[in-house]
Amino acid sequence: MKYEGHISSATDAAIAEASVIVCDDAAHEHDPVVGPIYQTSLFTFKNFESMRKAFAGESSGYIYSRVGNPTAHDFERRIAALEGAEAARGFASGMAAISATVLSVVKSGERIVAVRYCYGDAYRFFEKLLPRFGISVDYVDGSDAEAVEAALPGARLLYLESPTSMVFELQDIARLAKAARALGIVTVVDNSWATPVFQKPIAHGADLVVHSASKYIGGHSDTVAGVVAGSAALIAAINELTHPFLGAKLSPLEAFLLIRGLRTLPLRIKWHMDSALLIADRLRQHHHVAKVHHPVYSNHPGRGTLTGFTGLFTFEVDDQVDVVRFSDALKYFRLGVSWGGHESLIVPVAASLAQTPGVNSFDRFGVSPRAIRLHVGLEDVEMLWADLEKAFVTSVKS
Ligand SMILES: *Cc1c(COP(=O)(O)O)cnc(C)c1O
């Protein structure tokens, strides 16, 4: 099944470009087709002089795997290439990448401007941990460029996520990064949704790009990991401060799984796109669906940096639909957080409302309790659609 509705030639070009990068291989002893997992905590030296050189930074020798590991570097090199960045650094999770990145830039007394509907744990990090260090965060409607620009003077960091989690609001990355740069403010973009295949924020002026590699990059729901890409200078600051001392390094085994995931990322992402857009279009026409939140339907200028679309989006059912019965009627869409793997998933927002109110609840993030987030996986799309249709039939109140 090939879905043509929203696919442009830019999509095909982005897929082709990424395909070339992910098949690039590092040189390894014996020329294996798959690089080895350097499952070692430390590296030894032949003599005093080679150890001295490694400590002095005069050789590229590895010393200790918390600080650097060849398998992790193979992954980091590929992400830097995909993002068009000078350097990248892997982490044990997306949140480790986000917190280490933010803390490498801001100091006590400084201020962050962040998009209001950012990823929930990024928001909780801003609200619960940063105040302890005297760092404050102002939230803005990221889709309103003038509102963001008005909040910028005096800030140190601009935190974007385009599109945002749950409601998929877009930001004009190029315009906002330019405004931030003029004021000496560092722009960070969470690019997990689009992946480096479909959006390259650095080419549009962003300074640092963070990812939850647990999602599409890993792609098989077997790894929690993160990565940040950016200029050599900004990644060096992370390497000197927050990566070694907070210590949330990417493990060699997980780096191996991520490299394996990257091999098929361009292929998978196109499949997710085709299936998700078909399902989103059909949901949009469904008489019990009030709204579909997917960036493909937006005419915001922030759409201009996306060369394709992925499979995570939210729809709101009308009040005729019993959300509990709907969720339980699904067979192929399983109930589960996260996304980006082979399997289709749903998160009914209503199920999460019992979390601690305030910073833990989805109502903070502009989502209706009648909303259901879908991740459209790699299963046959007509089978997935039949599953959703059956759930509607089962759950409409008579
Ligand atoms: C999952 C996610 C994160 C956090 O990543 P982890 O790997 O779970 O730590 C950050 N941003 C977005 C948009 C996410 O979906």
The ligand as an SDF file (V2000), in Angstrom:
LIG
                    3D

 15 15  0  0  0  0  0  0  0  0999 V2000
   10.0300   10.0120   25.2510 C   0  0  0  0  0  0  0  0  0  0  0  0
   10.3680   11.4480   24.9880 C   0  0  0  0  0  0  0  0  0  0  0  0
   11.4120   12.0870   25.6740 C   0  0  0  0  0  0  0  0  0  0  0  0
   12.1750   11.4110   26.7850 C   0  0  0  0  0  0  0  0  0  0  0  0
   12.9540   10.3740   26.3190 O   0  0  0  0  0  0  0  0  0  0  0  0
   13.3570    9.0960   27.2260 P   0  0  0  0  0  0  0  0  0  0  0  0
   14.2060    8.3030   26.3050 O   0  0  0  0  0  0  0  0  0  0  0  0
   12.0920    8.4250   27.6290 O   0  0  0  0  0  0  0  0  0  0  0  0
   14.0900    9.6260   28.4170 O   0  0  0  0  0  0  0  0  0  0  0  0
   11.7180   13.3750   25.3110 C   0  0  0  0  0  0  0  0  0  0  0  0
   11.0250   14.0350   24.3620 N   0  0  0  0  0  0  0  0  0  0  0  0
   10.0040   13.4650   23.7200 C   0  0  0  0  0  0  0  0  0  0  0  0
    9.2700   14.2460   22.6840 C   0  0  0  0  0  0  0  0  0  0  0  0
    9.6300   12.1580   24.0110 C   0  0  0  0  0  0  0  0  0  0  0  0
    8.5900   11.6040   23.3840 O   0  0  0  0  0  0  0  0  0  0  0  0
  1  2  1  0
  2  3  1  0
  2 14  2  0
  3  4  1  0
  3 10  2  0
  4  5  1  0
  5  6  1  0
  6  7  2  0
  6  8  1  0
  6  9  1  0
 10 11  1  0
 11 12  2  0
 12 13  1  0
 12 14  1  0
 14 15  1  0
M  END
$$$$
